[in-house]
Amino acid sequence: MLRKFLTNNDKKILRLLEILIGLSTWLIITMPVWLSVWHPAAVAYFVLVFDVFWFYKSLNLGVNAIRSYLKLSVYMRIDWKEKAKKLQDWEKIYHVVIIPEYTEPLSVLRDTVLNLTKQDFPKERIIVILATEARDTEAVKTGRTLKKEFKDRFLEFIVTSHPDAIGEVKGKSSNMAYAAKEATRIIEDKKIDINFVTITSCDADALLHPKYFSYLTSEFLSDTDRYYHFYQSAIMFYSNIWKIPLPGRVLNTLGSVWSLAQLVLERRLINFSTYSLSLKTARDVNYWGRTVIPEDYHMFFKTYFKYGEKVATRPIFLPTLADAAESTSFWRTMVNQYEQVKRWAWGVSDDPWLIKNLFLHSEIPLGDRLARLFYVLVDTHLIWPTNWFILTLGSNIPPLVNPVFSRTVLGHTLPAVSSLILTISTLFIIMVVIVDIKLKPPRPQSFKVWKTPMLYLQWLSLPVVGFILSSLPGLDAHTRLLLGKRLEYRVTEKI
């Protein structure tokens, strides 16, 4: 009966869930104001519990970043090609790399493809697909130029042109679906066993580590549940980290270390940005979604709802370099960064679909479904736009709104206790700084020595940067969801 009800009222239920999620975000942000009038103690306890939770998250970030860095340091030195060659079916493995792009500069795409030629895995078993969009007026010229340069460097270098189709959402996900179907056709035409083919979604500016496909081969062949797994490396926004302004450098450094720290989280790790999986699995779930913008999480849960709790993301302890948002001026760079974060935060638009399907798939253990929902909806999407307001303003509002409460012990001590917890939490930034120093590319000569102290002082700007370049774009995305104003896919500008 529930399945029938959800199916018959699909659009209404999804829209209701969108409103509830967006409304929840605003209720959490404004709660210290309106609830303090009637029950300031409840607000105080909520703020203190959240502060402790934030302390726990900060501790985890620091500790997990160190753990992942130590593993990364070891795994980068391993000869993964030799390990893979010792495994059964080594000679059967092929890798398809799809690079979806729209109006990307030729220089950026050339660097990405050129980097693939540095893989220590046999290039005659790598197929590269440049997935262009038909509406891109420069795509034909770009594709022709790159194919001429690289067609003899791999087994195949293919250029696809994704046409605009009625009912599809323009963006990376629908482009990936189109190119992946072409990849399947190529594999079948060449009589290659699809059971031994991986497919990698590679962002246009992503520079995979030279050992990536050898490491992936070793993991894939030794993984008994390979058809249920995604494979994720650490996405490090370090390619241009020395060139971008201080606010962008703070945000992208933190984002890079966060990406690294996620690799040791096991069941909580979800593929992001640039990742790999079995081509057979992609085919069996009917490829990427054609009506969504957040393709990575959506592809993960699309697979999860088909195969159940076995679906997980396995870590690849290697760095994948990417460009931080940048433009031709300080303010254009800030706008570019804001729009990129807003697009990432638009992943919340997938949550109504996720919630609906969690009800439909009772064959998956309830505990597993609830745990996955909590991590995506609460621990990621709801906290994203709300944490700054709770942490920065939450403890000061109840005493201001309710003067009577300010004269109680709880009301009087709330700001001090909250401040103490958050001050201790900031100490874990030291761990982030240490990992960043170890992984960041060497300082170029263009970055003057006298600016070096700013690499440490820049962290004092984190509250301001976090508000402008993280919480605000997150709130922007959630408000759009609440009001039903869909976000169109916007490619991050590259220079």
C-alpha positions in Angstrom: 0.0 0.0 0.0 2.8 2.4 0.9 4.6 1.7 -2.4 1.4 2.3 -4.3 0.8 5.6 -2.5 4.3 6.9 -3.1 4.2 5.9 -6.7 0.8 7.4 -7.4 1.8 10.7 -5.7 5.4 10.8 -6.7 5.7 14.5 -7.7 3.6 15.8 -4.8 5.6 13.9 -2.3 8.9 14.9 -3.7 7.8 18.6 -3.7 6.6 18.3 -0.1 9.9 16.8 1.0 11.8 19.6 -0.8 9.7 22.2 1.2 10.2 20.3 4.5 14.0 20.1 4.0 14.3 23.8 3.1 12.0 24.8 5.9 14.0 22.7 8.4 17.1 24.6 7.5 15.5 27.9 8.2 13.8 26.7 11.4 17.2 25.5 12.7 18.9 28.9 11.9 16.1 31.0 13.4 15.3 28.6 16.3 17.5 30.5 18.9 15.3 33.6 18.2 11.8 32.3 18.2 12.2 29.4 20.7 14.1 31.6 23.3 10.9 33.5 23.9 9.1 30.4 25.3 11.8 27.9 26.2 15.3 29.5 26.2 16.7 26.5 28.2 15.9 24.1 25.3 17.8 26.4 23.0 20.8 26.5 25.4 20.9 22.7 25.7 20.6 22.4 21.9 23.5 24.8 21.3 25.7 23.0 23.9 25.0 19.6 22.4 25.8 21.0 19.0 29.0 22.5 20.3 30.0 19.1 21.7 29.1 17.5 18.4 31.2 20.0 16.5 34.1 19.3 18.9 33.7 15.6 18.0 33.7 16.4 14.2 36.7 18.7 14.6 38.6 16.0 16.5 37.6 13.4 13.8 38.7 15.7 11.0 42.2 16.2 12.5 42.8 12.6 13.5 41.4 11.1 10.3 43.4 13.5 8.2 46.6 12.4 10.0 45.6 8.7 9.6 44.9 9.2 5.9 48.1 11.1 5.3 50.2 8.4 6.9 48.5 5.8 4.7 48.8 8.0 1.6 52.6 8.4 2.3 53.1 4.7 2.4 50.8 3.8 -0.5 52.3 6.3 -2.9 55.6 4.4 -2.6 54.1 1.0 -3.4 54.7 -0.5 -6.8 51.0 -1.1 -7.6 51.7 -2.3 -11.1 53.9 -5.2 -9.9 51.3 -6.1 -7.2 48.5 -6.1 -9.9 50.5 -8.2 -12.3 50.7 -11.0 -9.8 46.9 -11.2 -9.6 44.8 -13.5 -11.6 43.1 -11.9 -14.7 45.6 -8.9 -14.7 45.8 -9.1 -18.5 42.0 -8.9 -18.8 41.7 -5.5 -17.1 40.8 -2.4 -19.2 40.0 1.1 -18.0 37.6 3.6 -19.5 38.2 7.3 -18.6 35.3 9.7 -19.3 36.2 13.4 -19.2 32.8 15.3 -19.3 33.3 18.9 -20.3 31.5 22.0 -21.4 33.3 25.2 -22.6 36.4 24.1 -20.8 39.7 25.8 -22.0 41.7 23.7 -24.4 44.8 24.1 -22.2 43.0 22.6 -19.2 41.7 19.6 -21.1 45.1 19.1 -22.8 46.8 19.0 -19.3 44.2 16.4 -18.1 44.7 14.1 -21.1 48.5 14.6 -21.1 48.5 13.6 -17.5 46.8 10.3 -18.4 49.7 9.4 -20.6 51.9 9.3 -17.5 50.0 6.4 -16.0 52.3 3.4 -15.3 49.4 1.1 -16.4 49.6 -0.1 -20.0 48.1 2.7 -22.1 47.0 0.2 -24.8 44.4 -0.9 -22.2 43.1 2.6 -21.5 40.2 4.1 -23.5 39.7 7.9 -23.1 36.4 9.5 -23.9 36.2 13.3 -24.2 32.5 13.8 -23.5 31.5 17.2 -25.0 28.1 18.9 -25.3 26.5 19.5 -28.7 25.5 23.1 -27.6 29.2 24.0 -27.1 30.2 25.8 -30.2 33.9 25.2 -29.6 33.5 21.5 -28.8 34.2 20.2 -32.4 37.4 22.1 -32.7 38.6 21.2 -29.2 37.8 17.5 -29.8 39.5 17.4 -33.2 42.6 19.1 -31.8 42.9 16.7 -28.8 42.1 13.6 -30.8 44.9 14.5 -33.3 47.4 14.9 -30.4 46.4 11.8 -28.4 44.7 9.2 -30.6 47.9 7.1 -30.8 48.6 7.3 -27.1 45.8 5.0 -25.9 43.8 2.1 -27.1 41.1 4.6 -28.2 40.6 8.3 -27.9 36.9 9.0 -28.6 35.0 12.3 -28.7 31.3 12.2 -28.0 28.8 15.0 -28.5 25.9 14.9 -26.1 22.8 16.4 -27.7 20.2 18.3 -25.7 17.3 16.0 -25.1 13.7 16.7 -23.9 13.3 15.7 -20.2 17.1 15.7 -19.5 18.8 18.1 -17.1 21.8 19.8 -18.8 25.0 18.9 -16.9 27.6 16.4 -16.0 25.3 13.5 -15.1 23.3 13.3 -18.4 26.6 13.8 -20.3 28.2 10.9 -18.4 25.2 8.7 -19.1 25.5 9.4 -22.8 29.2 8.8 -22.9 29.1 5.7 -20.8 26.6 4.1 -23.2 29.1 4.8 -26.0 31.8 3.2 -23.8 29.8 0.0 -23.5 29.3 -0.1 -27.2 33.0 0.2 -27.8 33.8 -2.5 -25.3 31.3 -4.9 -26.9 32.6 -4.1 -30.4 36.1 -4.9 -29.3 35.0 -8.2 -27.7 36.4 -7.1 -24.4 34.9 -8.8 -21.3 32.9 -6.1 -19.6 33.3 -7.9 -16.3 36.9 -6.7 -16.3 36.4 -3.1 -17.3 36.3 -0.1 -15.0 34.9 3.3 -15.8 36.2 6.5 -14.3 34.4 9.8 -14.1 37.2 12.3 -14.4 36.6 16.0 -14.0 38.0 18.2 -16.7 40.7 19.5 -14.5 41.5 16.4 -12.5 45.1 15.1 -12.6 45.1 11.5 -11.5 48.2 10.2 -9.8 50.5 8.2 -12.2 49.8 5.0 -10.2 46.1 5.5 -10.1 45.1 2.8 -12.6 47.6 0.3 -11.3 46.3 0.8 -7.8 42.7 0.6 -9.0 43.5 -2.6 -10.9 45.0 -4.2 -7.8 42.1 -3.2 -5.7 39.5 -4.2 -8.3 41.0 -7.7 -8.9 41.4 -8.5 -5.2 38.0 -7.2 -4.3 35.4 -10.0 -4.1 32.6 -7.4 -4.0 34.0 -5.3 -6.9 30.6 -5.0 -8.6 29.1 -3.3 -5.5 32.0 -0.9 -4.9 33.0 2.6 -6.0 36.7 3.6 -5.8 37.6 7.1 -4.5 41.0 8.9 -4.2 41.6 12.1 -2.3 40.6 15.2 -4.3 43.2 17.9 -3.5 42.4 21.4 -4.8 46.1 22.2 -5.0 46.9 22.6 -8.7 46.6 26.4 -8.4 46.5 26.8 -4.6 49.4 29.3 -4.6 47.7 31.6 -7.1 44.2 32.1 -5.6 43.3 34.8 -3.1 43.4 34.1 0.7 39.7 33.3 1.2 39.8 30.7 -1.6 43.0 29.3 -0.3 41.5 28.8 3.2 38.4 27.2 1.9 40.1 24.9 -0.6 42.8 23.9 1.8 40.2 22.8 4.3 38.2 21.1 1.5 41.3 19.2 0.4 42.2 17.9 3.9 38.5 17.1 4.5 38.5 15.0 1.3 41.7 13.2 2.4 40.2 12.5 5.9 37.1 10.9 4.4 39.1 8.0 3.0 39.3 6.2 6.4 35.6 6.5 7.1 34.7 3.2 5.5 30.9 2.9 5.4 30.4 6.7 5.4 32.6 7.3 2.4 30.7 8.3 -0.7 32.2 8.9 -4.2 32.8 12.5 -5.1 33.9 14.5 -8.1 36.4 12.0 -9.7 35.9 8.3 -9.0 35.7 4.8 -10.6 33.5 1.8 -10.6 32.8 -1.3 -12.7 31.4 -0.6 -16.2 29.2 -3.6 -15.8 27.7 -2.1 -12.7 27.2 1.2 -14.4 25.4 -0.6 -17.3 23.3 -2.7 -14.9 21.9 0.4 -13.1 21.2 2.1 -16.4 24.2 4.5 -16.1 24.1 8.0 -14.6 20.9 9.9 -13.9 19.7 12.1 -16.8 17.4 14.3 -14.7 19.7 15.3 -11.9 22.6 17.7 -11.3 24.4 16.0 -8.3 25.7 13.0 -10.3 28.1 11.5 -7.8 25.9 10.9 -4.8 23.0 10.1 -7.1 24.9 7.4 -8.9 26.0 5.9 -5.5 22.5 5.7 -4.2 21.1 4.5 -7.5 23.4 1.5 -7.2 22.6 1.2 -3.5 18.9 0.8 -4.1 19.6 -1.9 -6.7 22.1 -3.9 -4.8 21.5 -3.0 -1.1 23.8 -2.7 1.9 26.8 -4.3 0.1 27.3 -1.0 -1.9 30.2 1.0 -0.5 33.0 3.2 -1.6 36.6 1.8 -1.3 39.4 4.3 -0.7 42.3 4.8 -3.1 45.0 6.3 -1.0 46.5 8.5 -3.7 46.0 12.2 -4.4 44.1 13.5 -7.4 45.0 17.1 -8.0 42.3 19.6 -9.1 41.9 23.3 -9.7 40.4 25.5 -7.0 37.9 28.0 -8.3 39.7 30.9 -9.9 39.1 33.8 -12.2 40.7 37.0 -13.6 40.2 39.2 -10.6 39.7 38.9 -6.8 35.9 39.5 -6.9 35.3 37.3 -10.0 37.2 34.5 -8.2 35.0 35.0 -5.1 31.9 34.8 -7.2 33.3 31.8 -9.0 34.0 30.1 -5.7 30.5 31.0 -4.3 28.8 29.5 -7.4 30.8 26.3 -7.2 30.0 25.7 -3.5 26.3 26.5 -4.2 26.4 23.8 -7.0 27.9 21.3 -4.5 25.3 22.3 -1.9 22.6 21.7 -4.5 23.2 18.0 -3.7 20.4 18.5 -1.2 18.0 18.4 -4.1 18.6 14.7 -4.3 17.5 14.1 -0.7 13.8 13.9 -1.4 14.4 11.2 -3.9 16.7 9.5 -1.4 14.1 9.6 1.4 11.3 8.3 -0.9 13.5 5.3 -2.0 14.5 4.5 1.6 10.8 3.8 2.2 10.4 1.8 -0.9 13.4 -0.6 -0.4 12.4 -2.5 2.7 14.6 -5.4 1.6 17.6 -3.3 2.8 18.0 -3.5 6.6 16.4 -0.5 8.3 19.4 0.3 10.4 21.6 0.6 7.3 19.0 2.8 5.5 18.7 5.2 8.5 22.5 5.4 9.0 23.0 6.4 5.3 20.1 8.9 5.5 21.5 10.5 8.7 25.0 10.9 7.1 23.7 12.5 3.9 20.7 14.5 5.1 21.7 15.6 8.6 25.5 15.2 8.9 26.2 16.7 5.5 23.4 18.7 4.0 21.5 20.2 7.0 24.7 21.0 8.9 26.3 22.7 5.9 24.3 26.0 5.9 23.3 26.0 9.6 26.5 25.3 11.5 27.9 28.8 11.3 24.7 30.4 12.7 24.5 27.9 15.6 28.2 28.1 16.5 28.7 31.8 16.1 25.4 33.3 17.2 23.5 30.5 19.0 24.8 31.0 22.5 24.4 34.7 22.5 20.8 35.0 21.3 18.8 33.3 24.2 20.1 35.8 26.9 19.4 38.7 24.6 15.9 37.6 23.5 14.9 36.6 27.1 16.4 38.9 29.7 14.9 36.7 32.5 16.9 33.7 31.2 20.1 35.7 31.3 19.9 36.0 35.1 19.8 32.2 35.5 22.9 30.1 36.0 22.5 28.4 32.6 21.8 31.7 30.8 24.7 33.5 32.4 27.2 30.7 31.7 26.0 29.6 28.3 28.2 32.0 26.2 31.3 31.2 28.2 30.9 27.4 28.1 30.1 27.5 24.4 33.1 29.6 23.7 35.4 27.3 25.7 34.2 24.2 23.7 34.7 26.0 20.4 38.1 27.3 21.4 39.3 23.8 22.2 37.8 22.6 18.9 39.9 25.1 16.9 43.1 23.5 18.3 42.5 20.6 15.8 43.1 23.1 13.0 46.8 22.5 13.9 46.5 18.9 12.6 44.9 20.3 9.4 47.8 22.8 9.0 50.4 20.0 9.4 48.8 17.8 6.8 48.4 20.7 4.4 52.1 21.6 4.8 53.1 18.0 4.0 50.9 17.7 0.9 50.8 21.1 -0.6 53.0 21.6 -3.7 56.3 23.5 -3.2 56.0 27.2 -2.9 56.6 28.8 -6.4 59.0 31.7 -6.8 56.0 33.9 -7.7 54.7 33.5 -4.1 57.0 35.9 -2.2 58.7 34.7 1.0 57.4 37.6 3.0 53.9 36.2 2.4 54.7 32.9 4.2 53.4 34.0 7.6 50.0 34.5 6.0 49.8 30.7 5.4 49.3 30.4 9.2 47.5 33.7 9.9 45.0 33.0 7.2 43.2 30.5 9.5 42.1 33.5 11.6 39.8 34.4 8.7 38.0 31.0 8.9 34.8 32.3 10.6 34.4 35.0 7.9 35.4 32.8 5.0 33.2 30.0 6.3 30.2 32.3 6.4 30.6 33.9 3.0 31.9 31.0 0.9 30.3 28.0 2.6 27.2 28.7 4.8 25.7 31.4 2.5 26.0 29.5 -0.8 24.6 26.5 1.2 21.7 28.5 2.4 21.2 29.9 -1.1 20.8 26.3 -2.4 18.5 25.2 0.4 16.3 28.3 -0.1 16.0 27.6 -3.8 14.9 24.1 -2.9 12.3 25.5 -0.5 10.9 27.9 -3.1 11.1 25.4 -6.0 13.6 27.5 -7.9 15.7 24.9 -9.7 19.4 25.4 -10.0 20.9 25.0 -13.5 24.2 23.3 -13.9 27.0 25.9 -14.0 30.5 24.9 -15.0 33.2 26.4 -12.7 35.2 28.9 -14.7 38.8 27.8 -15.5 41.7 30.1 -16.6 
